[in-house]
Amino acid sequence: MPQNLRDTLEFLRQLRINNNRQWFEDHRAQYEQARGCFQDLVTDLIHQFDPVDDLGAVSAKDCMFRINRDVRFSNDKSPYKSNMGAVLGQGGRKSTGRSYYFHIEPDGGSFLAGGLYDPSTTELNKMRQAVAENAKRLKQIIHAPDFVKYFGSLSGDSLKTAPQGYVKDHPEIELLRLKQYIASHRLSDEQLLSEGLIPHVLAVYKAMKPLLVYIESVVKL
């Protein structure tokens, strides 16, 4: 697996330099091989995911994103992503419940992530209300040793001032200013290519799960 994944990273590296349809078509065989390797990795993760969470009957193909970029509303018209990604959750990439994101990209761009990434106004308001009323549970989760070990702290875009309806000196203002509530863990190329990749990924996701359970309990109310 590591050697094949090395070839996948090299394909993505070359695609980043040659991001055009002609080059892609000329190298379609390499793309299919690279995607197949990532699919095998996602399949292995799914088969070993039970200690972390119940994914149901999801397949790797259900989880993986297409490599084509949606350029309709972007100034960058590059037709392809220079990464591969998958969402591990019931429903795969269309999951509406707890899910775990896996992203591979060459030269240190790989990462594992999960949380409230693109919340609706209603979801964000529910999170802020829960934090404002009682942040103890969330703080216990994000200060847990394994969470700190793998994620450091919560990440995500943040307001420069207090959100509407909250005072600037609220004791939980740092948490309330967040517009996203994300746990993110970087993977080096060396980690991605190591024999211990899957156990490491599963350990990271296990440390992430309490945050996802908390978010789900808040936003689904």
C-alpha positions as CSV (number, residue, x, y, z in Angstrom):
1,M,0.0,0.0,0.0
2,P,2.6,2.7,0.9
3,Q,4.4,2.3,-2.5
4,N,1.1,2.6,-4.4
5,L,0.1,5.6,-2.3
6,R,3.5,7.1,-3.2
7,D,2.5,6.8,-6.8
8,T,-0.8,8.5,-6.0
9,L,0.9,11.4,-4.4
10,E,3.2,11.7,-7.4
11,F,0.3,11.8,-9.8
12,L,-1.4,14.5,-7.8
13,R,1.9,16.5,-7.7
14,Q,2.1,16.3,-11.5
15,L,-1.6,17.2,-11.9
16,R,-1.0,20.3,-9.8
17,I,1.6,21.4,-12.3
18,N,-0.3,20.3,-15.4
19,N,-3.9,21.1,-14.5
20,N,-5.5,20.9,-17.9
21,R,-7.8,18.5,-19.7
22,Q,-5.3,17.4,-22.4
23,W,-2.6,16.4,-19.8
24,F,-5.3,14.6,-17.8
25,E,-6.6,12.6,-20.7
26,D,-3.0,11.7,-21.7
27,H,-2.4,10.4,-18.2
28,R,-5.8,8.9,-17.6
29,A,-4.3,5.4,-16.9
30,Q,-2.1,6.8,-14.2
31,Y,-5.2,8.6,-12.7
32,E,-7.2,5.4,-12.7
33,Q,-4.4,3.7,-10.9
34,A,-4.0,6.5,-8.4
35,R,-7.7,6.7,-7.7
36,G,-7.8,2.9,-7.3
37,C,-5.1,3.0,-4.7
38,F,-7.0,5.6,-2.7
39,Q,-10.2,3.6,-3.0
40,D,-8.4,0.6,-1.6
41,L,-7.2,2.6,1.3
42,V,-10.7,3.9,2.0
43,T,-12.0,0.4,1.8
44,D,-9.5,-0.8,4.3
45,L,-10.5,2.0,6.7
46,I,-14.1,1.1,6.3
47,H,-13.5,-2.5,7.1
48,Q,-11.6,-1.5,10.3
49,F,-13.8,1.3,11.4
50,D,-16.1,-0.5,13.8
51,P,-14.1,0.4,17.0
52,V,-14.6,4.1,16.0
53,D,-18.2,4.2,14.7
54,D,-20.9,2.4,12.8
55,L,-20.7,3.3,9.1
56,G,-23.5,1.0,8.0
57,A,-23.2,-0.6,4.6
58,V,-21.3,2.3,3.0
59,S,-18.7,1.6,0.3
60,A,-15.5,3.5,-0.7
61,K,-17.2,4.7,-3.8
62,D,-20.0,6.2,-1.7
63,C,-17.4,8.1,0.3
64,M,-15.1,9.5,-2.3
65,F,-15.4,12.8,-4.1
66,R,-14.9,13.3,-7.8
67,I,-11.6,14.8,-8.9
68,N,-13.4,17.4,-11.1
69,R,-13.7,20.8,-9.6
70,D,-16.9,22.8,-9.7
71,V,-15.6,26.0,-11.4
72,R,-18.9,27.7,-12.0
73,F,-18.5,30.3,-9.2
74,S,-14.7,30.3,-8.9
75,N,-12.1,32.6,-10.4
76,D,-9.8,29.6,-10.6
77,K,-10.9,27.6,-13.6
78,S,-8.5,24.7,-13.1
79,P,-10.6,21.7,-14.0
80,Y,-9.2,19.2,-11.4
81,K,-8.5,19.0,-7.7
82,S,-4.9,18.2,-6.8
83,N,-6.1,16.1,-3.9
84,M,-8.4,13.2,-3.2
85,G,-10.9,13.2,-0.4
86,A,-13.5,11.0,1.2
87,V,-16.2,11.3,3.9
88,L,-16.5,8.3,6.2
89,G,-20.0,8.2,7.6
90,Q,-23.4,6.6,7.1
91,G,-24.3,7.8,3.6
92,G,-20.7,8.5,2.6
93,R,-20.1,11.9,1.1
94,K,-23.8,12.6,1.3
95,S,-23.9,11.9,5.0
96,T,-26.0,14.2,7.2
97,G,-24.9,12.7,10.5
98,R,-21.6,12.1,12.1
99,S,-18.8,11.9,9.5
100,Y,-15.0,11.9,9.3
101,Y,-13.2,13.6,6.5
102,F,-10.0,12.1,5.0
103,H,-7.9,14.2,2.6
104,I,-4.7,13.3,0.8
105,E,-2.5,15.9,-0.9
106,P,1.2,15.8,-1.7
107,D,3.9,17.8,0.2
108,G,2.3,17.8,3.6
109,G,-1.2,18.8,2.5
110,S,-3.0,15.7,3.8
111,F,-5.2,15.9,6.9
112,L,-8.0,14.3,8.8
113,A,-10.9,16.5,9.9
114,G,-14.5,16.6,11.3
115,G,-16.9,18.9,13.0
116,L,-19.3,21.7,12.0
117,Y,-17.7,22.9,8.8
118,D,-20.4,24.7,6.8
119,P,-23.2,25.3,9.3
120,S,-26.5,26.8,8.4
121,T,-27.5,29.9,10.4
122,T,-29.8,27.8,12.5
123,E,-27.1,25.2,13.3
124,L,-24.5,27.9,14.2
125,N,-27.0,29.7,16.4
126,K,-27.8,26.4,18.2
127,M,-24.1,25.8,18.8
128,R,-23.5,29.3,20.2
129,Q,-26.6,29.1,22.4
130,A,-25.4,25.8,23.8
131,V,-21.9,27.2,24.4
132,A,-23.3,30.4,26.0
133,E,-25.6,28.5,28.3
134,N,-23.1,25.9,29.5
135,A,-19.8,25.3,27.8
136,K,-18.6,22.7,30.4
137,R,-19.3,19.7,28.2
138,L,-17.6,21.1,25.1
139,K,-14.6,22.3,27.1
140,Q,-14.2,18.9,28.7
141,I,-14.1,17.4,25.2
142,I,-11.6,19.8,23.7
143,H,-9.3,19.8,26.7
144,A,-9.2,16.0,26.9
145,P,-5.6,14.7,26.5
146,D,-6.2,12.8,23.3
147,F,-8.0,15.7,21.7
148,V,-5.2,18.1,22.6
149,K,-2.6,15.5,21.4
150,Y,-4.1,15.2,17.9
151,F,-5.8,18.5,17.3
152,G,-4.3,21.0,19.7
153,S,-7.5,23.0,19.9
154,L,-10.7,23.7,17.9
155,S,-10.0,25.4,14.5
156,G,-12.2,27.2,12.0
157,D,-13.0,30.7,10.8
158,S,-13.8,33.2,13.6
159,L,-15.4,36.6,13.9
160,K,-13.2,39.5,14.9
161,T,-15.8,40.6,17.5
162,A,-18.7,39.2,19.5
163,P,-21.5,37.7,17.4
164,Q,-24.8,39.5,17.4
165,G,-26.7,39.0,20.7
166,Y,-23.6,38.3,22.8
167,V,-21.6,40.7,24.9
168,K,-17.9,41.2,24.2
169,D,-16.8,40.2,27.7
170,H,-18.8,36.9,27.8
171,P,-16.6,34.3,29.6
172,E,-16.8,32.0,26.5
173,I,-16.3,34.7,23.9
174,E,-13.5,32.8,22.1
175,L,-15.8,29.8,21.5
176,L,-18.7,32.0,20.6
177,R,-16.7,33.9,18.0
178,L,-16.1,30.7,16.0
179,K,-18.1,30.4,12.8
180,Q,-16.9,26.8,12.4
181,Y,-16.2,24.1,15.1
182,I,-13.6,21.9,13.5
183,A,-11.0,19.3,14.7
184,S,-8.2,19.0,12.2
185,H,-5.1,16.9,12.2
186,R,-2.3,17.2,9.6
187,L,-0.6,14.2,8.1
188,S,2.9,14.4,6.7
189,D,3.8,12.5,3.5
190,E,5.9,10.2,5.7
191,Q,2.9,9.3,7.9
192,L,0.7,8.8,4.9
193,L,3.3,6.3,3.4
194,S,4.0,4.5,6.7
195,E,2.8,1.0,7.5
196,G,1.1,2.4,10.6
197,L,-1.2,4.8,8.7
198,I,-4.5,3.1,9.3
199,P,-4.0,2.5,13.1
200,H,-3.0,6.2,13.3
201,V,-6.0,7.4,11.4
202,L,-8.4,5.3,13.5
203,A,-6.8,6.7,16.7
204,V,-7.3,10.3,15.5
205,Y,-10.9,9.6,14.5
206,K,-11.6,8.0,17.9
207,A,-10.3,11.1,19.6
208,M,-12.5,13.2,17.3
209,K,-15.7,11.3,17.9
210,P,-16.8,13.0,21.2
211,L,-16.8,16.3,19.5
212,L,-18.9,15.0,16.6
213,V,-21.4,13.4,19.1
214,Y,-21.6,16.7,21.0
215,I,-22.2,18.7,17.8
216,E,-24.8,16.3,16.6
217,S,-26.7,16.4,19.9
218,V,-26.8,20.2,19.8
219,V,-27.6,20.9,16.1
220,K,-30.2,18.1,15.8
221,L,-32.4,19.4,18.6
